[in-house]
Every structure is written in structure tokens, then in C-alpha cells.
Amino acid sequence: MPAKSPYDAVILGAGILGLATADALTSAGLRVAIIARDLPEDLDSAAFASPWAGANWSSFASNEKERRRDTITFAKFAEFAETNPSLARRTPFCYIWHTDAGYSNPWYKNVVYNFRPLAKSEVPKAYKEGVQFESFTVNPPRILAYLAGRLRDAGVPIVRRRVASIDEAFSAFGEVSLVVNATGLGARGLLGVEDPLVHPVRGQTVLARAPGVQTCYGVRDSNLPPGEAVYIIPRPGSDGCVILGGTNLKDDYSTLPRKETAERILQNAYKVCPALAGPHGTSWKDIEIVAHNVGLRPSREGGLRLEIEEREIKHDYLLPAAAASTPRKVAVLHCYGIGPAGYQASFGVAQEAKELVTGYLSKAQAAKL
């Protein structure tokens, strides 16, 4: 039988939600450990979604709970922009369209800075109208490294390990009573979870160098073809790079860049912002390409699953011997299925996860007294 763990909880998964939640729990005084197939430094792993995000704060929250998460994260990015601008930068945003999809009056207009409609003369000539405001663009690899560094400095182990079932995580560091399931797409095939609502949304982008482009652009037209997106996101701390996108293709598992998609991304981005081609460029072919990227957003029908599930570990021939000991009651905090909102909701999700975990552990401790 495994010895009792020195940790209060084990986090399964080291993407943005796993790391942010681990950081929140550690800051609350809990002792946590992390196990993951992909580690924060695995920036080239095609199966690891977090390094491939755009990313910026541009909320599409549809209810009060989602808005709270995004607003908390906005405040965190504002803090980063002041103290560590390579992680997040306050950036002008320009959203444009032919047919408004609701962005002329978004819920967050009083959260971001200086929201206003664009004058006709300010709208890129390929479009009819738009809005301008200031929000934050972020550098995903740097945020992952920052959080991992904070956690390791606090004594949190981040260990590469692949598990087949959720129950294995309860004995990975000795017996714990709570595991945070932040496995993203892995929640679909993880024994004991096997959530059929989980699916990938394929995103393809181009990383380009364009130091002269300091504005984040997005086409928010209701007439965009299904699965297509058009955006330009300057990336802080990246030597003048921008992310050009993109695609939103549900149930597409391919992680190979497609040439025709890359060309469409470059052509559309150039229409919005010819400055991408540099001071002497004359077409989209003059954009300086750094890399072609593909990531699979870990989405879920119905959105994020963030809830405590109480369960019992029982003897099972599929489990390693150490995990198939005496039956015992445990709990899982499920924290997956965020889709494309991972970064803009991350610290708000972590705050909510902390509240659920500390509430559960306090209740469990009281029950033992």
C-alpha cells in the first residue's frame, strides 16, 4: 500500500489551466505536485495546445461566470504588463467587419481601455466599420515558463509521466485524496473520465516578423466562411513577431500545416494590414515568415467542465498494483474543455478552482473531526 503523500493535491496536466491552478493552490498554502505527459518547456509538441495559442485578451464570454473569469484574468495581465512586459503588453486593438456580429457593443467595453467606434477614415479599406480599444496581448511560451519557474521555486515538482487512468494519479506521489484533472483533450481518452463531449478545434497560424506592426487586428464579420478566422496579434517579448491566423476547425486532428491555408492567412492579413510586408514590401509574399504553427484547441460541447466529482478508487486489474490497493473515497476537480479561451480566462478559472478545492478539503477535514 502506498504511503500517505506529503502533498495535498496532484495536478494532472501542465498546460495553462494546470499551471495557473497549481499556482493558485500553492499561493493558498496547499502542497501540490504536477504530473504531465507534456511539460511547460515542450514548446514544439504538436499534442500540447498551450504553446500554440495566439494569444490575447478578447473575451467572448456568454454568461456571468465566464465574464468573472475573464475579468479576473484581465486584471492579472494588467499586473504583468506593469511588472513583466515580456509576458503581457497593453496593446491597441482594431476590430473590423462588413456585417456586425455584436462587436460594436460588447459586454467588455467598460473593462478594456478607451473603447470607441472607428471613424470611417480609420477603417482598413477592405472593410466598412469597426471599433478600437486597448487590451492585452500575451506571450504563451513565456507565461508557461514564468508559471513553471514560480512553481519550481516554491518546491512544486513538475514530473513527466503518462497515466492511463485518473485513478493512477492518486498514488503518483503517495496517496492523495484530491486530483485536479487538467488534461485538456486527454480527458476524452483518460480511463475514469472518457468524456465524449471533448473534441479538438484545429487552429493554424503563421508566425511572422513585423516589428512595425504594434496593433492587434481582428475581422469580426458575421459573414466569414465557417471555420475561418482573420487576426493579427503582436507578441510581446518576441523580437517583433506577430501571429497571423487562422482556422477554427472542429474535429480536425491534423497537426500538419496546410499550404493553401497558410496562403489564405497571409493574403487576408495583408489586406487588413499591408505594413506586415515591411517598409519596402508590395504584397503578401513579402511578409517575413518565421514559422507555420498548428495547435488543437481542447474544446468541449457545453464549454469548460469545472466541478468536483467524488469517487471511490476500487481494485481494478487495469491499474498498476500501487494504485489498486484498498478502496478509498477521493475527489477529482475537473478543469478542462476551455477551448480557445484558455489564456484569457486562465487566472479566473484558477481562482474558481482554488475556491472549489479549498472548500472541499475544508469540508473533508471537518468530517474527520
KAVEN-V631899 format. One record per backbone hydrogen bond with DSSP energy under -1.0 kcal/mol. CO is the residue of the C=O (numbers start at 1). NH is the residue of the N-H. Records with the same first field share a line. If there is no record, write none. Layout:
CO=NH ; NH
//
This chain:
3=175
9=33
10=180
11=35
12=182
15=19
16=20
17=21
18=22
19=23
20=24
21=25
22=26
23=27
24=28
25=30
26=29
31=8 ; 9
33=11
34=159
35=13
36=161
39=42
41=43
42=45
45=48
49=52
55=138
63=67
64=68
65=69
66=70
67=71
68=72
69=73
70=74
71=75
72=76
73=77
74=78
75=79
76=80
77=81
78=82
79=83
80=84
84=87
87=139
89=137
91=135
92=216
93=133
94=218
95=131
96=220
97=128 ; 129
99=222
106=109
108=111 ; 112
113=134
116=132
119=122
124=127
129=97
130=118
131=95
132=116
133=93
134=113
135=91
136=57
137=89
139=143
140=144
141=145
142=146
143=147
144=148
145=149
146=150
147=151
148=152
149=153
150=154
151=156
152=155
157=34
159=36
164=191
167=170
168=171
170=176
171=174
175=5
177=331
178=10
179=333
180=12 ; 182
181=335
183=186
184=187
185=188
186=190
187=195
190=193 ; 194
191=166
195=198
197=301
199=299
200=251
201=297
202=249
203=295
205=293
206=244
207=290 ; 291
208=242
210=213
216=94
217=232
218=96
221=224
225=228
227=248
230=219
231=245
232=217
233=243
240=210
241=235
242=208
243=233
244=206
245=231
246=229
249=202 ; 252
258=262
259=263
260=264
261=265
262=266
263=267
264=268
265=269
266=270
267=271
268=272
269=273
273=276
274=277
275=278
283=286
284=287
288=209
291=207
293=205
295=203
297=201 ; 299
298=339
299=199
300=303
305=336
307=334
309=332
311=330
313=328
316=319
320=323
328=313
330=311
331=179
332=309
333=181
334=307
336=305
338=341
341=345
345=349
346=350
347=351
348=352
349=353
350=354
351=355
352=356
353=357
354=358
355=359
356=360
357=361
358=362
359=363
360=364
361=365
362=366
363=367
//
